[in-house]
Amino acid sequence: MPPSQFLLWERSIGSIGWHHEPAKVSPDSDHMGAPQTASAFPSWLILIGAMTALGPFSIDMYLPGFPQIEAEFNESGVERTMAAYLAGIAIGQLFYGPVSDRLGRKPPLYAGLLLYALGALGCALARSMWMLMAMRVVQAIGGCAALVIGRAIVRDRCEPHEAARAFSTLMLVVSVGPIVAPSLGGWVITILNWRAVFIFQFVAGLALLLAMHALLTESLVRKSGSMLRFASAALDYWRLLQDRSLVGYSLVSAFGMSALFCYVTGAPKVMMGLYGLTPQQFGWVIGLNGLAFMSASRINVLLLRRRTPEVLVRKSVWMPLGMGILMTLIAAVQARPPLPLLIVLQLLFFVSVARIGPNVSALALASHGRNAGAASAVMGALQSLVPMAAGIAVAAYGNGTVLTLGILMTIAVLLSALSYLWARVQRFP
């Protein structure tokens, strides 16, 4: 699509309920009552952000406890518990997408948040690595309801161009998770133990369930006679998988997330093994990545005032590849780069990847307003399955060195850039 000037859309939103078709709105509008003063953080988007932040909290908060978990179970390979979480997310999203398209957005959120809380409690009571993996799958299947339905709600309430700005604002809210979660996890693990992390997540899941019930209004009117049928859902997914734009842009984001996941999964051995950081210090270092996401989000919101998402993706998709190559070359020359330099490279890499995500999400979902839930589920499943493969690669090939980590991250962002080129072809040959 040719570049065009990005226009801010400033319609206010009326009350969204079951009785009428929800209007498309600016992400700066609130969901309460008739026209209101625009807010940088509308209440509905903050709540969705808080629910979506369950993902970063569920992943980042227990990272400092990796050595404790392996020591208690007398078994290595704790990275498998993270891969199990991503597998659960991929499976669950394929269920929640069509369900939310037919029954509305709120009903599956009730089931999902309750299942998340029960899975977290199961993790806290786990007596083996395999039980911990199984409970992580349960926790993920519940928690992914917020991921897929949150994106669908944004698509319900926003026009495609405004969705990119909403996703950027959402990422700004969600980025608080990666800042707080590792540091909070390191503190909890130091004072108590790794099991206390999952008790915290159990309480958080129940709290968000209550907040969702009290504060979130339904954004999708259920059509009369709308029923969920397996054959219909399967056909919907088959048709969506024929959409190269949806699949291609989703893979751009998925491979970018894989690069970040390679770092997050491999960083405990590098930072606490090679550099000798304590769990609390490691939590602080990983928490800096949240600042990178916040910075990228703010930059993207400002740029969207003058550029379309298509233009921004075209200009930024190659930046992570350059950062990955630079990190790999430095690690090849010096096996143990100075820690401050590694942290700076880490932040720049995260900023470059995070700038792409909101824009490709908006582009992937732009033409799927009627089945936003299923389309969001396809995108979310790809964004889980591909990083899961990256986690398996880190578990198999990660040796605690910066060089290996840099190579895996560079391969991931190279595949992200190639996916962008593939997505630009709008039809299958």
N, C-alpha and C positions, 0 to 999 in steps of 0.2 A: 504494500500500500504506500502511496506517496506521502511524504511528510506533510503535515498540516498543523496549523496553530492549535494548541491545546486550549480549549475553552472551559472555564470554570462554570459549572452548572449549579445554580444557587436556589433551586426550588426548596421550599420547606416541606416537611413531611407532616401529614396528618396522623391521627391515631391508627395504628395497624392492628387489625383484629380479624376475627373469623368471618365477619359479616361483609367484607368488601375486598376487592382486589387491591393489594398493596401497591402504593405508588413508588416509582423509582425516585430516589432521593440523592442528595449530596451526602457524602460521608460526614460532612460537617453539621448535618442536621440531627436533631434528637428525635426520639420516637414518641415523645409525650406531647399531646395536644396540638393545637394549631400553631402557626408560625412562631418560631422562637429565635432568639439571638444565636447565630452560628457559634458552635463550640469546636475547638481543635480536637477535643476528645469526647464525642457524643457518648451518652451512657450506654446505648446498645452495643457500640463498638468496643467500649472498655470491658463490658461483661463478656463479649465474645473473645476478646483478647485474653482475659483472665482464664477462660475455659481452655483456649488454645494453648496457653502457657503451661498447661498440665504436661504437654509433650516435653519441653525443655526441662521442667522440674523433674519429670520421671526419668530422664536420661542423665542430666548433668548432676543432679543432687547426690547420686550414689557413686559417682566416679571416684571420689577420694577414698571410698571404702573398698576398692578392688583388692588391695593387698590383704585387708582384714577378711574378706569373703573367702579368698583362696586359702588363707591360713586356717580359718575355722573349718572349712570343709576338706582341707588337706587335698586340694585338687586345683590344677591350673585351668586356664581357659575361661575365666570369668567373662571374657568378651562375648561368649556365646549367649549370655543372658541379655545382652543388648541386641544381638541379632534376633533373638527370640521375640523381644519387644517389637522390633520392626516388622517381623513376620505377622504378629498379631494385629498390628496397625493395618497392614496390607489386606489381610483377610476381613477384618471388621469393616473397613471402608466400603468394600464391595457390597456389603449387606445394608449399611446405613444409607447409601446413596439412593437406591430406588425406594426404600421404605420412606425416607423423608420426602421424596417427590410425591408420594401417594397419600401419606398419612399426615403430612405437615412436619414442620421442623422440631417442634417441642416434644412430641411423644417419644421419639427414639432417644432424645437427650436424657429423659428420665432414666430409661433402662441403661444407657451407656454410662452415665456418671455413677449410678449405683454399682454396676459391674466393675467399674474402675476402682471404686473404694474397696469392694470385696477382694479384688485381685491384689491390691496393695496390702491388705491385712494378711492375705495368704503368703505374700512375700516375706512379711515380718515374721511369720511363723514357720518358714521353710526350714527343713532339716537336712537338705542335700542340695547340691548344685542343680540336679535335674528337677527337683521340686521348685526351686527358685525360678528356673527357666519356664516351667509350666505356668506358674503363677504370674510371671511377667507377660506371658501370652494372654492370659485372662485379663490382666490389668490393661494391656494395650487394646484388646478388642473393645473394652469399655471406653477407654479414654479417647479412642479415635473418633467416636461420635462427635465430640466437640470440634475436631479438625475438619471433617468433611462437611458437617452441617454448618459450621461457622462460615466456611467459604461460600456455601450455598446461600446463606442469609445475606452475605454481602452482595452476591449476584442478584438476589431478590430485590434488594433495596436500592441498588446503584446501577446507573447506566454503565456500559463497558469502559468508557474513558474514565469516569469517576471511580470505577472499581479499582483501577490501578492506584489511585490516591488513597482509597479506603484500605487497600491491602498494605500500602506503605505505612499508614497510620496504625493499622493492626500490628504490623511488624514492630513498630515503635513500642507499642504496649507489650507485645510478647517478649521483646528483647530484654525487658526487666528480669525475665526468668533466668536466662543464662548469666546475668550479672549476679543475681542473688543466690541462685540454686547451688552452685559449687561452693561458694563461701559458707552458706548456711549448712550445706551438707558436711563440709570439712569441720565446722564447729560442732555440729551434732555428733559426728563420728568420733571426734576427739573427746568430747565430754561423755558421751554415752557409748553407742556402737552403731554399726551399719543398719541394724534392724530398726532403730529409732527413726531412720530416714523414711521407711515405709509406713510407720505409724503416723508420721507427719502427713504423708501423702494420702493415707486413709481419711484423716480428718479433713484435709483440703478438699477431697472429692465430695464428701458429705456437705461441706460448707457451700461449694459451688452448686450442688444439686438444689439446695434450699434457695440460693440467690437466683438461680435460673427460674425456679418456680415462681418466685415473687416478683421478679423484675423484667423478665424477657417476654415480649409480646410476639405472637405468631406472625410470621412474615409471608406465609403461603396459605392461600385458601384451598382447602381440600374440595375437589370437584365431586359432585354427587355421583355415586356409582363407581368411584375410583377404588379399585381393589388391587392388591399386590399379587401378581401371578409370576411364578418362576420363569415360565416360557417367555413372557413379555419382558421381564427384567433381563434375561439372557439375550434376547433380541436387541434390546436397548444397548447393552454393552457391546454386542457385536457391531452394531452400527457406529457407535462412538469410536471403536477401535479402527474403523475405516477412515476416520477424520485425521489426516496427517497433521493438520494444524494443532489439534488437541494433543495428540500423542507426541508430536515433535517438540512443542513448547513445554510439555510436561517433562520430557526427557532432558531438556535443557536444564530445568530446575532440579530434576532428580540426580543428574550427574554432578551438578554443582553442590547439592546437599551431600552427595557421596564423598566429595573431597573434604567437606567439613567433618563428615562422620569419620573418615579415615583419621583425621587429626584428633578428634575427640576420643576415639577408641584407642589410638596408639599413644596419645599424650601421657597417660598415667605411667607407662613404662619408661618413656623418654624423660619426663620431668622428675618423677620420683626415683627412677633408677639411675639414669645417666647424670642428672643434675642434683640429685639428692634432696629434692624439696619435700617438706612435710605435707601431710594431707591438707592442712589448713592453708599452707602457702600455695599448694597446687590449686586449691579452690579459688584463691585470689587470681591466679594467672588465667585459669579458664574463664573466670567471671569477666575478665576484660573483653572477651569476645562479645558479650552483650553490649558493651559500649560501641563496638564495631557495627553491630546491627542497628543500634540507635542512630549512629552517625549516617550510615548508609540510607536508612529510612528517611531521615530528615533531608538529606541531599536529594533523594528521589522525589520527595514531595515538592521541593522547590523547582526541580528540573521539569516536572510534569506541568508546571504552569506555562512553559514555553515549548515543550516538545511532546509528541505522542509517545505512548509506550513502545511502538514499533521502532521509532528512531532511537530511543534510549537503549533498547536491547541491541540494536545493530552496532551501536558505538561502544557498548560496555562488555559484550560477550567475550571479547578476546583478552580483556585485562586480567582475569584470573589465571589464564594460561601463561601470560608473561610473568606473573608473580610466582607461579609454581616452578617455572623453569629457573628463575632467579634463586629461589630457595634450594632447589636441587643442586645447582652449580656451587653455591656457597657450601652446602653440606659435603659435596664431593671434594672440595679443596680442603675443608677443615671438618673433621669428623665430629668435633664438639664445638660448634659455633658459640660465641659468647651469648649467655642467656638473654641479655637486653636486646641484642640483635635478633635473636630468634623470636622474641616476643613482638618486636616491631614488625617483622615479616609476617607473623601470625595475624596481627591486627590488620595489616594491609590486605592480606589474602582474604580475610573474612569480609572486609568492607567491599572488596571487588566482587565477591560472590553474592553478597547480600543485596547489592544494587540491582541484580538481575531478577531475583525471585518475584517481587510484586508485579513487575511488568509482564513477565511471561505467564504468570497466573491469570492476569486480566486478559491477555491475548488468547490463552488456551480456552477460557470459559466464555469469551465474548459472544459466540454464536450459539450458545446453549442455554438460553434463558428458560426454556420450557422444561428442560431436564437437567437443571443445574446440579441437583443432588447426585445424579448418576455420573455426570461429567466430572464433578468434583471428586467423586469416588475413584474414577479411573485415574485422574491426576494424582490423587493421594496414594493409590495403590502403587503406581510407578515410583512415586517419591519415597515409598517405603521399601519396595522390593530391591531397587537398585542400590540404595545405601546398605541394605541387609547384605547384599553380595559384597559390598565394600568392606563391611565389618568382618565377613568370613575371610576375605583376602588379608585383612590386617592380622586376624588371628592366625592365619596360615603362614604368612610371610613376614610379619612384623618381628623384628629382632631387637627392638629398643633403640634403634639408631635414627638419627635425623635424616640421613640419606634415604633409607628405605621408605620412611614416612613421606618425604618429599617426592619420591618417584611415584608412589601410589596416588598422592594428591594431584600430581601433574597429569597422570593418565586420566584421572576422573574429569578434570576440567577440559582436557583435550576432547574427550568424548562429548562433553557438554557443548563445546563450540561446534563440533561436527553435527550434533543433533540440531543446532540452530540452522545450519546450512540445509539439512534435510527437511526441516519444518517449513522452509521458505517455498518449497515446491508444494502447491496447494492440493494436488491430486496424486493419488497413487498411479504409477505407470501402468 
